[in-house]
Amino acid sequence: IDSIFFQAYLSRAKCYEKLDEKLAIADYLKTFLLDSTNLLPLYSVASLYLKTDKALAEEMYMTILSLNINEYKALSQLGIIAFTNDKFEDAKHLFTQSLEMNTNAYVLNDRASCYRKLDKLDLAINDYLAAIALNTDLPFIYSNLASIYAKQGETDKALSYYDLAILKDANYALAYNNKASVLFSEKEFEKAKIEIDRALVADTKYAPAFNNRGVI
């Protein structure tokens, strides 16, 4: 009826995501062709590429930036790709660029993880704390911060932040398991086993917890 009705292409693309990703990509690109003021279809294409080909996803995010240099989400996504490729300095730089445009708890967490990989633990702690100040409801940030304190030998702080992670998500098996590891290192074997048991209640197929129960 209307071959340039881009909203229909966009909606059909969302349907195709569940059926045929190549057709979804084609419709998203057609949507952008008909309405180049909207970059969201390109983000969707990049997200689909990311499942199978990080290089294509990276290229699409670069295309988005070429169209609008202030697309901070594209910068943070490029940072994630760099991080997964073990390019931690590049990732840190990209996350920093994104944060200069838009302060975001998720991106602060990601930059902190770069600092952790680069063994700049004080900078990692600062970013994790800043992320928590922005959003107090993200359990993985508390857990990441706890792991830093555990690495530094600050047991009480590590246990405290694992407890906060668990408080935010009672089914956070990783936090229980890592808390158990800290207790194990302090030779608190009975307490460690309790946390392992809680991890396995949260996730009955969490293999690391079975391993740590065996070690205990």
Contacts in CASP RR format, 6 or more apart in sequence:
PFRMAT RR
TARGET T0000
AUTHOR 0000-0000-0000
METHOD contacts of the structure
MODEL  1
IDSIFFQAYLSRAKCYEKLDEKLAIADYLKTFLLDSTNLLPLYSVASLYL
KTDKALAEEMYMTILSLNINEYKALSQLGIIAFTNDKFEDAKHLFTQSLE
MNTNAYVLNDRASCYRKLDKLDLAINDYLAAIALNTDLPFIYSNLASIYA
KQGETDKALSYYDLAILKDANYALAYNNKASVLFSEKEFEKAKIEIDRAL
VADTKYAPAFNNRGVI
2 8 0 8 1.000
4 34 0 8 1.000
6 30 0 8 1.000
6 31 0 8 1.000
6 34 0 8 1.000
6 35 0 8 1.000
9 27 0 8 1.000
9 28 0 8 1.000
9 30 0 8 1.000
9 31 0 8 1.000
9 34 0 8 1.000
10 27 0 8 1.000
10 28 0 8 1.000
10 31 0 8 1.000
10 41 0 8 1.000
12 27 0 8 1.000
13 23 0 8 1.000
13 24 0 8 1.000
13 25 0 8 1.000
13 27 0 8 1.000
13 28 0 8 1.000
13 31 0 8 1.000
13 41 0 8 1.000
13 44 0 8 1.000
14 24 0 8 1.000
16 23 0 8 1.000
16 24 0 8 1.000
16 27 0 8 1.000
17 24 0 8 1.000
17 44 0 8 1.000
17 48 0 8 1.000
21 48 0 8 1.000
21 51 0 8 1.000
24 44 0 8 1.000
24 48 0 8 1.000
25 45 0 8 1.000
25 48 0 8 1.000
25 49 0 8 1.000
28 41 0 8 1.000
28 42 0 8 1.000
28 44 0 8 1.000
28 45 0 8 1.000
28 48 0 8 1.000
29 41 0 8 1.000
29 45 0 8 1.000
31 38 0 8 1.000
31 41 0 8 1.000
32 38 0 8 1.000
32 39 0 8 1.000
32 41 0 8 1.000
32 42 0 8 1.000
36 67 0 8 1.000
39 64 0 8 1.000
39 67 0 8 1.000
39 68 0 8 1.000
39 71 0 8 1.000
42 60 0 8 1.000
42 63 0 8 1.000
42 64 0 8 1.000
42 67 0 8 1.000
43 64 0 8 1.000
43 73 0 8 1.000
43 74 0 8 1.000
45 60 0 8 1.000
46 57 0 8 1.000
46 60 0 8 1.000
46 61 0 8 1.000
46 64 0 8 1.000
46 74 0 8 1.000
46 77 0 8 1.000
47 57 0 8 1.000
49 56 0 8 1.000
49 57 0 8 1.000
49 60 0 8 1.000
50 57 0 8 1.000
50 81 0 8 1.000
54 81 0 8 1.000
54 84 0 8 1.000
54 85 0 8 1.000
57 77 0 8 1.000
57 81 0 8 1.000
58 78 0 8 1.000
58 81 0 8 1.000
61 74 0 8 1.000
61 77 0 8 1.000
61 78 0 8 1.000
61 81 0 8 1.000
62 74 0 8 1.000
62 78 0 8 1.000
64 71 0 8 1.000
64 74 0 8 1.000
65 71 0 8 1.000
65 74 0 8 1.000
65 75 0 8 1.000
65 78 0 8 1.000
70 101 0 8 1.000
72 97 0 8 1.000
72 98 0 8 1.000
72 99 0 8 1.000
72 101 0 8 1.000
72 102 0 8 1.000
72 104 0 8 1.000
73 98 0 8 1.000
75 94 0 8 1.000
75 95 0 8 1.000
75 97 0 8 1.000
75 98 0 8 1.000
75 101 0 8 1.000
76 94 0 8 1.000
76 95 0 8 1.000
76 98 0 8 1.000
76 104 0 8 1.000
76 106 0 8 1.000
76 107 0 8 1.000
76 110 0 8 1.000
78 94 0 8 1.000
79 90 0 8 1.000
79 91 0 8 1.000
79 94 0 8 1.000
79 95 0 8 1.000
79 98 0 8 1.000
79 110 0 8 1.000
80 91 0 8 1.000
80 110 0 8 1.000
82 88 0 8 1.000
82 90 0 8 1.000
82 91 0 8 1.000
82 94 0 8 1.000
83 91 0 8 1.000
83 110 0 8 1.000
83 113 0 8 1.000
83 114 0 8 1.000
83 117 0 8 1.000
88 114 0 8 1.000
88 117 0 8 1.000
88 118 0 8 1.000
89 114 0 8 1.000
89 118 0 8 1.000
91 110 0 8 1.000
91 111 0 8 1.000
91 114 0 8 1.000
92 111 0 8 1.000
92 114 0 8 1.000
92 115 0 8 1.000
92 118 0 8 1.000
95 107 0 8 1.000
95 110 0 8 1.000
95 111 0 8 1.000
95 114 0 8 1.000
96 111 0 8 1.000
98 104 0 8 1.000
98 107 0 8 1.000
99 107 0 8 1.000
99 108 0 8 1.000
99 111 0 8 1.000
103 134 0 8 1.000
104 134 0 8 1.000
105 131 0 8 1.000
105 132 0 8 1.000
105 134 0 8 1.000
105 135 0 8 1.000
105 138 0 8 1.000
105 141 0 8 1.000
106 131 0 8 1.000
106 138 0 8 1.000
108 127 0 8 1.000
108 128 0 8 1.000
108 130 0 8 1.000
108 131 0 8 1.000
108 134 0 8 1.000
109 127 0 8 1.000
109 128 0 8 1.000
109 131 0 8 1.000
109 138 0 8 1.000
109 140 0 8 1.000
109 141 0 8 1.000
109 144 0 8 1.000
111 127 0 8 1.000
112 123 0 8 1.000
112 124 0 8 1.000
112 125 0 8 1.000
112 126 0 8 1.000
112 127 0 8 1.000
112 128 0 8 1.000
112 131 0 8 1.000
112 144 0 8 1.000
113 124 0 8 1.000
113 144 0 8 1.000
115 121 0 8 1.000
115 123 0 8 1.000
115 124 0 8 1.000
115 127 0 8 1.000
116 124 0 8 1.000
116 144 0 8 1.000
116 147 0 8 1.000
116 148 0 8 1.000
121 148 0 8 1.000
121 151 0 8 1.000
121 152 0 8 1.000
124 148 0 8 1.000
125 145 0 8 1.000
125 148 0 8 1.000
125 149 0 8 1.000
128 141 0 8 1.000
128 144 0 8 1.000
128 145 0 8 1.000
128 148 0 8 1.000
129 145 0 8 1.000
131 138 0 8 1.000
131 141 0 8 1.000
132 138 0 8 1.000
132 141 0 8 1.000
132 142 0 8 1.000
132 145 0 8 1.000
135 141 0 8 1.000
137 168 0 8 1.000
138 168 0 8 1.000
139 164 0 8 1.000
139 165 0 8 1.000
139 166 0 8 1.000
139 168 0 8 1.000
139 169 0 8 1.000
139 172 0 8 1.000
139 175 0 8 1.000
140 165 0 8 1.000
142 161 0 8 1.000
142 162 0 8 1.000
142 164 0 8 1.000
142 165 0 8 1.000
142 168 0 8 1.000
142 175 0 8 1.000
143 161 0 8 1.000
143 162 0 8 1.000
143 165 0 8 1.000
143 172 0 8 1.000
143 174 0 8 1.000
143 175 0 8 1.000
143 178 0 8 1.000
145 161 0 8 1.000
146 157 0 8 1.000
146 158 0 8 1.000
146 159 0 8 1.000
146 160 0 8 1.000
146 161 0 8 1.000
146 162 0 8 1.000
146 165 0 8 1.000
146 175 0 8 1.000
146 178 0 8 1.000
146 179 0 8 1.000
146 182 0 8 1.000
147 158 0 8 1.000
147 178 0 8 1.000
149 155 0 8 1.000
149 157 0 8 1.000
149 158 0 8 1.000
149 161 0 8 1.000
150 158 0 8 1.000
150 178 0 8 1.000
150 181 0 8 1.000
150 182 0 8 1.000
150 185 0 8 1.000
155 182 0 8 1.000
155 185 0 8 1.000
155 186 0 8 1.000
158 179 0 8 1.000
158 182 0 8 1.000
159 179 0 8 1.000
159 182 0 8 1.000
159 183 0 8 1.000
162 175 0 8 1.000
162 176 0 8 1.000
162 178 0 8 1.000
162 179 0 8 1.000
162 182 0 8 1.000
163 179 0 8 1.000
165 172 0 8 1.000
165 175 0 8 1.000
166 172 0 8 1.000
166 175 0 8 1.000
166 176 0 8 1.000
166 179 0 8 1.000
169 175 0 8 1.000
170 202 0 8 1.000
171 202 0 8 1.000
171 203 0 8 1.000
172 202 0 8 1.000
173 199 0 8 1.000
173 200 0 8 1.000
173 202 0 8 1.000
173 203 0 8 1.000
173 206 0 8 1.000
173 209 0 8 1.000
174 199 0 8 1.000
174 206 0 8 1.000
176 195 0 8 1.000
176 196 0 8 1.000
176 198 0 8 1.000
176 199 0 8 1.000
176 202 0 8 1.000
176 209 0 8 1.000
177 195 0 8 1.000
177 196 0 8 1.000
177 199 0 8 1.000
177 206 0 8 1.000
177 208 0 8 1.000
177 209 0 8 1.000
177 212 0 8 1.000
179 195 0 8 1.000
180 192 0 8 1.000
180 193 0 8 1.000
180 195 0 8 1.000
180 196 0 8 1.000
180 199 0 8 1.000
180 209 0 8 1.000
180 212 0 8 1.000
180 216 0 8 1.000
181 192 0 8 1.000
181 212 0 8 1.000
183 189 0 8 1.000
183 191 0 8 1.000
183 192 0 8 1.000
183 195 0 8 1.000
184 192 0 8 1.000
184 212 0 8 1.000
184 215 0 8 1.000
184 216 0 8 1.000
189 216 0 8 1.000
192 212 0 8 1.000
192 216 0 8 1.000
193 213 0 8 1.000
193 216 0 8 1.000
196 209 0 8 1.000
196 212 0 8 1.000
196 213 0 8 1.000
196 216 0 8 1.000
197 213 0 8 1.000
199 206 0 8 1.000
199 209 0 8 1.000
200 206 0 8 1.000
200 209 0 8 1.000
200 210 0 8 1.000
200 213 0 8 1.000
203 209 0 8 1.000
END
